[in-house]
């Protein structure tokens, strides 16, 4: 397997957080770009779960252990504590039961690395306030009638949910539209207004 030429900026942040030779499950792994990177550069024992069969085939063609499945039902089949990390990138907002998904991530993994678009971003607020319509941005690129996003939240919403669920936020990162880190933490109040995305490292408190 050849080394990936590049991966998304936000996925690079995820990769930087992962300890070499750890066990990792990438949920909604797409074509396996993150798994391929981690396998080559960090010798990670990685697995992938992906809904779209075309993306599963793309990942398997690279020699990656990726299976087709629905995270909302299939995470329950994984044993408790099976992984050091479980990654859920830009997918939580597309799930029917985000709370249950988070519970499963932290059941099967010691740490969960979760990222999502921030519906509290100032451009989103202005679009609703002055346009009166659901916003379309670089991160929220689909119109309301053709979007997989069914449970959009703000960074503040997510932090409140983590507190309710007794989940510890070990690390957090405020990200811009391109996935680049901003000069402040996602748990700071200004992140809810100024960040288009956020990335959290979660553990059980």
C-alpha positions, -999 to +999 in steps of 0.1 A: +000+000+000+015+034-010+015+063+014-014+087+010-003+119-008-024+140+017-054+137+040-079+163+050-065+189+074-089+179+102-080+142+097-044+152+101-052+166+135-069+133+144-038+114+132-015+135+153-035+126+184-032+089+179-004+070+197+017+047+175+008+010+174-026+016+191-059-001+182-083+021+164-118+019+148-127+046+122-165+048+121-177+062+088-142+058+074-150+066+038-124+054+014-100+047+043-077+077+039-071+081+076-066+044+082-041+042+054-022+071+068-021+057+103-011+022+091+019+035+073+031+063+096+020+051+130+017+013+125-018+015+140-039-017+141-068+000+124-103-012+114-130+007+095-168+007+094-185+024+064-221+025+052-214+032+015-204+000-004-185+019-030-163+035-004-159+001+013-146-013-020-122+016-024-108+010+011-105-028+007-088-024-026-060-007-006-057-037+016-075-020+045-098-040+069-130-021+063-165-036+065-199-024+054-222-015+082-245+010+098-230+026+129-264+031+146-270-006+148-236-023+143-215-006+170-234-027+195-217-058+181-182-047+191-169-059+225-164-035+253-129-020+254-119-034+220-101-003+209-078+024+222-095+050+200-127+052+181-130+080+155-162+096+143-154+124+119-181+148+107-208+122+111-224+126+146-249+152+132-261+127+106-271+101+132-306+095+146-295+091+182-263+110+189-264+103+226-266+065+221-238+068+195-215+086+219-223+059+246-213+032+222-181+050+211-170+052+247-180+017+255-159+001+228-130+026+229-109+040+257-110+074+239-134+088+213-123+114+188-153+132+175-156+162+151-187+180+138-198+213+122-208+240+145-243+253+140-236+282+163-210+298+139-217+335+133-223+332+096-249+305+102-266+328+128-266+357+104-281+336+076-310+326+098-314+361+112-313+382+080-321+356+053-346+336+073-335+304+056-314+274+066-278+282+059-255+267+033-218+271+041-185+255+032-190+230+060-228+227+058-228+225+020-262+208+014-295+225+011-320+216+038-340+193+016-310+173+005-288+170+036-277+140+057-276+162+087-306+156+110-292+166+144-272+197+140-258+212+172-236+240+184-204+235+203-221+247+235-248+220+229-222+193+226-203+204+257-236+204+277-244+169+265-210+157+274-215+171+309-249+155+312-235+121+301-205+124+326-181+124+297-147+140+302-134+163+275-097+155+275-088+178+246-107+200+222-098+220+191-116+249+174-113+246+136-120+269+107-138+259+075-107+242+061-102+222+093-072+243+105-068+248+142-076+283+155-058+301+182-082+291+210-097+260+226-132+247+216-143+249+252-138+286+252-170+306+249-159+324+217-154+291+199-192+287+197-194+319+177-162+319+157-155+283+148-170+264+119-160+230+132-148+215+164-129+183+174-130+167+208-111+139+225-135+122+250-130+097+278-152+084+306-150+107+336 
